Amino acid sequence: MASYHLYYLRDNRLIASDSIDAADDNAAARIARQRGDGQVVEVWNAHGRVRILAPARPQPKEAR
C-alpha cells in the first residue's frame, strides 16, 4: 500500500483535503473519484501529482 493525498478543488480553490492508502495510482484515482462528489480532485503521492480528475459529465439523454 502507498499513501496518497487528495485535494478537492472548486473554482480553482482548495475546499478540502484527505489522506488515503491505496494499492497503486489507479486504485487511488478510483477512490478519489468516488469521494470527489463532482469536484475536481488532484491525487498526489510522495513524488508529486499523480492525476487530476475532472468531475464526470452528465450523459446526454437519448432522443426518442
MODELLER restraints for C-alpha pairs under 7 A, 6 or more apart:
rsr = mdl.restraints
at = mdl.atoms
rsr.add(forms.Gaussian(group=physical.xy_distance, feature=features.Distance(at['CA:1:A'], at['CA:21:A']), mean=6.01, stdev=0.5))
rsr.add(forms.Gaussian(group=physical.xy_distance, feature=features.Distance(at['CA:1:A'], at['CA:22:A']), mean=5.31, stdev=0.5))
rsr.add(forms.Gaussian(group=physical.xy_distance, feature=features.Distance(at['CA:1:A'], at['CA:23:A']), mean=4.58, stdev=0.5))
rsr.add(forms.Gaussian(group=physical.xy_distance, feature=features.Distance(at['CA:2:A'], at['CA:21:A']), mean=5.40, stdev=0.5))
rsr.add(forms.Gaussian(group=physical.xy_distance, feature=features.Distance(at['CA:2:A'], at['CA:22:A']), mean=5.51, stdev=0.5))
rsr.add(forms.Gaussian(group=physical.xy_distance, feature=features.Distance(at['CA:2:A'], at['CA:23:A']), mean=6.11, stdev=0.5))
rsr.add(forms.Gaussian(group=physical.xy_distance, feature=features.Distance(at['CA:2:A'], at['CA:24:A']), mean=6.72, stdev=0.5))
rsr.add(forms.Gaussian(group=physical.xy_distance, feature=features.Distance(at['CA:3:A'], at['CA:20:A']), mean=5.86, stdev=0.5))
rsr.add(forms.Gaussian(group=physical.xy_distance, feature=features.Distance(at['CA:3:A'], at['CA:21:A']), mean=4.50, stdev=0.5))
rsr.add(forms.Gaussian(group=physical.xy_distance, feature=features.Distance(at['CA:3:A'], at['CA:22:A']), mean=6.56, stdev=0.5))
rsr.add(forms.Gaussian(group=physical.xy_distance, feature=features.Distance(at['CA:3:A'], at['CA:45:A']), mean=6.34, stdev=0.5))
rsr.add(forms.Gaussian(group=physical.xy_distance, feature=features.Distance(at['CA:4:A'], at['CA:19:A']), mean=5.79, stdev=0.5))
rsr.add(forms.Gaussian(group=physical.xy_distance, feature=features.Distance(at['CA:4:A'], at['CA:20:A']), mean=5.28, stdev=0.5))
rsr.add(forms.Gaussian(group=physical.xy_distance, feature=features.Distance(at['CA:4:A'], at['CA:21:A']), mean=5.96, stdev=0.5))
rsr.add(forms.Gaussian(group=physical.xy_distance, feature=features.Distance(at['CA:4:A'], at['CA:43:A']), mean=6.74, stdev=0.5))
rsr.add(forms.Gaussian(group=physical.xy_distance, feature=features.Distance(at['CA:4:A'], at['CA:44:A']), mean=5.53, stdev=0.5))
rsr.add(forms.Gaussian(group=physical.xy_distance, feature=features.Distance(at['CA:4:A'], at['CA:45:A']), mean=4.60, stdev=0.5))
rsr.add(forms.Gaussian(group=physical.xy_distance, feature=features.Distance(at['CA:5:A'], at['CA:18:A']), mean=5.75, stdev=0.5))
rsr.add(forms.Gaussian(group=physical.xy_distance, feature=features.Distance(at['CA:5:A'], at['CA:19:A']), mean=4.45, stdev=0.5))
rsr.add(forms.Gaussian(group=physical.xy_distance, feature=features.Distance(at['CA:5:A'], at['CA:20:A']), mean=6.22, stdev=0.5))
rsr.add(forms.Gaussian(group=physical.xy_distance, feature=features.Distance(at['CA:5:A'], at['CA:43:A']), mean=5.98, stdev=0.5))
rsr.add(forms.Gaussian(group=physical.xy_distance, feature=features.Distance(at['CA:5:A'], at['CA:44:A']), mean=5.16, stdev=0.5))
rsr.add(forms.Gaussian(group=physical.xy_distance, feature=features.Distance(at['CA:5:A'], at['CA:45:A']), mean=6.28, stdev=0.5))
rsr.add(forms.Gaussian(group=physical.xy_distance, feature=features.Distance(at['CA:6:A'], at['CA:17:A']), mean=5.38, stdev=0.5))
rsr.add(forms.Gaussian(group=physical.xy_distance, feature=features.Distance(at['CA:6:A'], at['CA:18:A']), mean=5.08, stdev=0.5))
rsr.add(forms.Gaussian(group=physical.xy_distance, feature=features.Distance(at['CA:6:A'], at['CA:19:A']), mean=6.15, stdev=0.5))
rsr.add(forms.Gaussian(group=physical.xy_distance, feature=features.Distance(at['CA:6:A'], at['CA:32:A']), mean=6.75, stdev=0.5))
rsr.add(forms.Gaussian(group=physical.xy_distance, feature=features.Distance(at['CA:6:A'], at['CA:41:A']), mean=6.43, stdev=0.5))
rsr.add(forms.Gaussian(group=physical.xy_distance, feature=features.Distance(at['CA:6:A'], at['CA:42:A']), mean=5.70, stdev=0.5))
rsr.add(forms.Gaussian(group=physical.xy_distance, feature=features.Distance(at['CA:6:A'], at['CA:43:A']), mean=4.85, stdev=0.5))
rsr.add(forms.Gaussian(group=physical.xy_distance, feature=features.Distance(at['CA:6:A'], at['CA:44:A']), mean=6.37, stdev=0.5))
rsr.add(forms.Gaussian(group=physical.xy_distance, feature=features.Distance(at['CA:7:A'], at['CA:14:A']), mean=6.74, stdev=0.5))
rsr.add(forms.Gaussian(group=physical.xy_distance, feature=features.Distance(at['CA:7:A'], at['CA:16:A']), mean=6.13, stdev=0.5))
rsr.add(forms.Gaussian(group=physical.xy_distance, feature=features.Distance(at['CA:7:A'], at['CA:17:A']), mean=4.49, stdev=0.5))
rsr.add(forms.Gaussian(group=physical.xy_distance, feature=features.Distance(at['CA:7:A'], at['CA:18:A']), mean=6.73, stdev=0.5))
rsr.add(forms.Gaussian(group=physical.xy_distance, feature=features.Distance(at['CA:7:A'], at['CA:41:A']), mean=5.48, stdev=0.5))
rsr.add(forms.Gaussian(group=physical.xy_distance, feature=features.Distance(at['CA:7:A'], at['CA:42:A']), mean=5.09, stdev=0.5))
rsr.add(forms.Gaussian(group=physical.xy_distance, feature=features.Distance(at['CA:7:A'], at['CA:43:A']), mean=6.66, stdev=0.5))
rsr.add(forms.Gaussian(group=physical.xy_distance, feature=features.Distance(at['CA:8:A'], at['CA:14:A']), mean=5.89, stdev=0.5))
rsr.add(forms.Gaussian(group=physical.xy_distance, feature=features.Distance(at['CA:8:A'], at['CA:15:A']), mean=5.72, stdev=0.5))
rsr.add(forms.Gaussian(group=physical.xy_distance, feature=features.Distance(at['CA:8:A'], at['CA:16:A']), mean=5.17, stdev=0.5))
rsr.add(forms.Gaussian(group=physical.xy_distance, feature=features.Distance(at['CA:8:A'], at['CA:17:A']), mean=5.85, stdev=0.5))
rsr.add(forms.Gaussian(group=physical.xy_distance, feature=features.Distance(at['CA:8:A'], at['CA:36:A']), mean=6.85, stdev=0.5))
rsr.add(forms.Gaussian(group=physical.xy_distance, feature=features.Distance(at['CA:8:A'], at['CA:39:A']), mean=6.24, stdev=0.5))
rsr.add(forms.Gaussian(group=physical.xy_distance, feature=features.Distance(at['CA:8:A'], at['CA:40:A']), mean=5.87, stdev=0.5))
rsr.add(forms.Gaussian(group=physical.xy_distance, feature=features.Distance(at['CA:8:A'], at['CA:41:A']), mean=4.61, stdev=0.5))
rsr.add(forms.Gaussian(group=physical.xy_distance, feature=features.Distance(at['CA:8:A'], at['CA:42:A']), mean=6.64, stdev=0.5))
rsr.add(forms.Gaussian(group=physical.xy_distance, feature=features.Distance(at['CA:9:A'], at['CA:15:A']), mean=5.54, stdev=0.5))
rsr.add(forms.Gaussian(group=physical.xy_distance, feature=features.Distance(at['CA:9:A'], at['CA:39:A']), mean=6.08, stdev=0.5))
rsr.add(forms.Gaussian(group=physical.xy_distance, feature=features.Distance(at['CA:9:A'], at['CA:40:A']), mean=5.17, stdev=0.5))
rsr.add(forms.Gaussian(group=physical.xy_distance, feature=features.Distance(at['CA:9:A'], at['CA:41:A']), mean=6.13, stdev=0.5))
rsr.add(forms.Gaussian(group=physical.xy_distance, feature=features.Distance(at['CA:10:A'], at['CA:39:A']), mean=6.20, stdev=0.5))
rsr.add(forms.Gaussian(group=physical.xy_distance, feature=features.Distance(at['CA:10:A'], at['CA:40:A']), mean=6.62, stdev=0.5))
rsr.add(forms.Gaussian(group=physical.xy_distance, feature=features.Distance(at['CA:22:A'], at['CA:28:A']), mean=5.31, stdev=0.5))
rsr.add(forms.Gaussian(group=physical.xy_distance, feature=features.Distance(at['CA:25:A'], at['CA:50:A']), mean=6.93, stdev=0.5))
rsr.add(forms.Gaussian(group=physical.xy_distance, feature=features.Distance(at['CA:29:A'], at['CA:43:A']), mean=6.82, stdev=0.5))
rsr.add(forms.Gaussian(group=physical.xy_distance, feature=features.Distance(at['CA:32:A'], at['CA:41:A']), mean=6.62, stdev=0.5))
rsr.add(forms.Gaussian(group=physical.xy_distance, feature=features.Distance(at['CA:33:A'], at['CA:53:A']), mean=6.93, stdev=0.5))
rsr.add(forms.Gaussian(group=physical.xy_distance, feature=features.Distance(at['CA:38:A'], at['CA:55:A']), mean=4.69, stdev=0.5))
rsr.add(forms.Gaussian(group=physical.xy_distance, feature=features.Distance(at['CA:38:A'], at['CA:56:A']), mean=6.69, stdev=0.5))
rsr.add(forms.Gaussian(group=physical.xy_distance, feature=features.Distance(at['CA:39:A'], at['CA:54:A']), mean=6.91, stdev=0.5))
rsr.add(forms.Gaussian(group=physical.xy_distance, feature=features.Distance(at['CA:39:A'], at['CA:55:A']), mean=5.44, stdev=0.5))
rsr.add(forms.Gaussian(group=physical.xy_distance, feature=features.Distance(at['CA:40:A'], at['CA:53:A']), mean=5.60, stdev=0.5))
rsr.add(forms.Gaussian(group=physical.xy_distance, feature=features.Distance(at['CA:40:A'], at['CA:54:A']), mean=4.69, stdev=0.5))
rsr.add(forms.Gaussian(group=physical.xy_distance, feature=features.Distance(at['CA:40:A'], at['CA:55:A']), mean=5.65, stdev=0.5))
rsr.add(forms.Gaussian(group=physical.xy_distance, feature=features.Distance(at['CA:41:A'], at['CA:52:A']), mean=5.82, stdev=0.5))
rsr.add(forms.Gaussian(group=physical.xy_distance, feature=features.Distance(at['CA:41:A'], at['CA:53:A']), mean=5.12, stdev=0.5))
rsr.add(forms.Gaussian(group=physical.xy_distance, feature=features.Distance(at['CA:41:A'], at['CA:54:A']), mean=6.73, stdev=0.5))
rsr.add(forms.Gaussian(group=physical.xy_distance, feature=features.Distance(at['CA:42:A'], at['CA:51:A']), mean=5.87, stdev=0.5))
rsr.add(forms.Gaussian(group=physical.xy_distance, feature=features.Distance(at['CA:42:A'], at['CA:52:A']), mean=4.48, stdev=0.5))
rsr.add(forms.Gaussian(group=physical.xy_distance, feature=features.Distance(at['CA:42:A'], at['CA:53:A']), mean=6.28, stdev=0.5))
rsr.add(forms.Gaussian(group=physical.xy_distance, feature=features.Distance(at['CA:43:A'], at['CA:49:A']), mean=5.94, stdev=0.5))
rsr.add(forms.Gaussian(group=physical.xy_distance, feature=features.Distance(at['CA:43:A'], at['CA:50:A']), mean=5.45, stdev=0.5))
rsr.add(forms.Gaussian(group=physical.xy_distance, feature=features.Distance(at['CA:43:A'], at['CA:51:A']), mean=5.20, stdev=0.5))
rsr.add(forms.Gaussian(group=physical.xy_distance, feature=features.Distance(at['CA:43:A'], at['CA:52:A']), mean=6.30, stdev=0.5))
rsr.add(forms.Gaussian(group=physical.xy_distance, feature=features.Distance(at['CA:44:A'], at['CA:50:A']), mean=5.20, stdev=0.5))
